[in-house]
Amino acid sequence: MLFSPTWPGTALTLGLAVLVVLLVALAHRLASRALARRAPTAVALGRRTARAWLMLVLVVLAWLACATTLPGTQPWWPVLEHTFLVVTIGAGAWLLARAASFGFERLLEREESVSGPEGRRRRTQLLVIHRLALVVVALVAVSLALFSFPTMRVVGTSLLASAGIVSIVAGLAAQSILGNLIAGVQLAFTDAVRVGDVVVVEGEWGHVGEVNLSYVVVYVWDERRLVLPCSYFTSTPFETWTRKSDKVIGIVLMDLDWRVPMVAVRKKFHEIVEASEAWDGRSAGVVVTGSQGGLVTVRFTMSAKDSSDQWTLRCLVREEMMTWLQREHPEALPTSRVLVEPRGTEEEA
């Protein structure tokens, strides 16, 4: 009898289970090589989930091996059987999570070709849904494992039957942790902020690098990381430069003397922006926007295809105009004037 109710029979059955797993793994490797060109996606999925489903197969076969041999007749078998059940649930959740991650990553790769706000919106939603799916898989697995215990099943049934469960859930949702989780899902589907958006938050300029379920990471321009809860973006005003388009207009303000030659300044400004690759050709202009304290405020505006080029163009215009004014029109630079009346005039008065 193959499945003998003895310890040698148990060892033999477990050995056969391990052998079957090894043969399945070998068959999977050979099939992957044969189908590498015909079905690359299926092969990649198999490789991504190989460890998880091999673990699941091994646990199930070991469970069956023990159930059909001597351990199945022992008084401690229910405890071991329950352990196999919990491990099987964990292995199944691992397999499902790996498969889901593979699918979402493939979708993200396809969305990389979509640029602009629409592409950022899709990628952000996929990232949040991906993390939400993993959380749901983990919660379901933990719930199934806990409810496999008779005591927890009785407690869970009584809690669900209680009329106060609704108020408990509502109270927990109002707390910061669940509030941030809800805000994270809200950010993904309301299109308030997306991965790759250029934003100004807490006085810092940077771009959104990560949108998680409970927090958002802003990559600041000097390589610092600003971590903010998702609820910040649903309750606090913030500045975004890429809401509808990556295109942006930059401004440079210069306080100059009243003697500044505006005709020459405009000509030089247009020479600078037209020679720069950062200018997208949409708009460029110079106007005097204010006058106070013996100075005039000259505003230079220039357009660029994105915030990076806009920053480059602003720095270029500021530096080139400053150098040109110092060299060609020093009288246009800010000057402090002091009127000193003759001493004799005061004595005569």
Summary of the structure (lengths in Angstrom):
residues: 349
radius of gyration: 34.4
end to end distance: 132.9
largest distance: 134.9
contacts: 974
relative contact order: 0.06
helix: 61%
strand: 17%
